[in-house]
């Protein structure tokens, strides 16, 4: 899949006659979606880490507070 920069996408959509306000809303929604996806990925990794036996032993040994 080919990637396209926001500036190039804005230029192409503007040349096609798309409203600037619509382009701004579209780009902001894409940014939010990407951020949410990254946050969910981090949460999944954190959950897996909390279930890991070696991490639990290390946390108990050093007196770490539970991650929430």
C-alpha positions as CSV (number, residue, x, y, z in Angstrom):
1,X,0.0,0.0,0.0
2,X,1.4,3.4,-0.9
3,X,1.4,6.1,1.7
4,X,0.6,9.7,1.0
5,X,1.5,12.8,3.0
6,X,-1.2,15.0,4.4
7,X,-0.1,18.0,2.4
8,X,-0.2,16.0,-0.9
9,X,-3.7,14.6,0.0
10,X,-4.9,18.1,0.8
11,X,-3.5,19.3,-2.5
12,X,-5.2,16.5,-4.5
13,X,-8.5,16.9,-2.8
14,X,-8.5,20.7,-3.2
15,X,-7.8,20.3,-6.9
16,X,-10.8,18.1,-7.1
17,X,-13.0,20.8,-5.6
18,X,-13.4,19.3,-2.1
19,X,-14.2,21.8,0.7
20,X,-11.2,22.8,2.9
21,X,-13.3,22.4,6.0
22,X,-14.1,18.8,5.0
23,X,-10.5,18.1,4.4
24,X,-9.5,19.5,7.8
25,X,-12.1,17.3,9.6
26,X,-11.1,14.3,7.6
27,X,-7.4,14.7,8.5
28,X,-8.2,15.3,12.2
29,X,-10.3,12.2,12.3
30,X,-7.5,10.1,10.7
31,X,-5.1,11.4,13.3
32,X,-7.5,10.5,16.2
33,X,-8.1,7.0,14.7
34,X,-4.3,6.4,14.5
35,X,-3.9,7.6,18.1
36,X,-6.7,5.4,19.3
37,X,-5.2,2.4,17.5
38,X,-1.8,3.0,19.1
39,X,-3.4,3.4,22.5
40,X,-5.3,0.1,22.2
41,X,-2.0,-1.6,21.1
42,X,-0.2,-0.3,24.2
43,X,-3.1,-1.4,26.4
44,X,-3.0,-5.0,25.0
45,X,0.8,-5.1,25.6
46,X,0.3,-3.8,29.1
47,X,-2.3,-6.5,29.8
48,X,0.0,-9.2,28.5
49,X,2.8,-7.9,30.6
50,X,0.7,-7.9,33.8
51,X,-0.3,-11.6,33.2
52,X,3.4,-12.6,32.7
53,X,4.6,-14.7,35.6
54,X,8.2,-13.4,35.4
55,X,7.0,-9.8,35.5
56,X,4.7,-10.6,38.5
57,X,7.7,-12.1,40.4
58,X,9.9,-9.1,39.6
59,X,7.2,-6.7,40.7
60,X,6.7,-8.5,43.9
61,X,10.4,-8.6,44.6
62,X,10.9,-4.9,44.1
63,X,7.5,-3.9,45.6
64,X,6.0,-2.3,42.5
65,X,2.4,-1.1,42.7
66,X,0.0,-2.9,40.4
67,X,-0.4,-1.1,37.0
68,X,-3.9,0.1,36.3
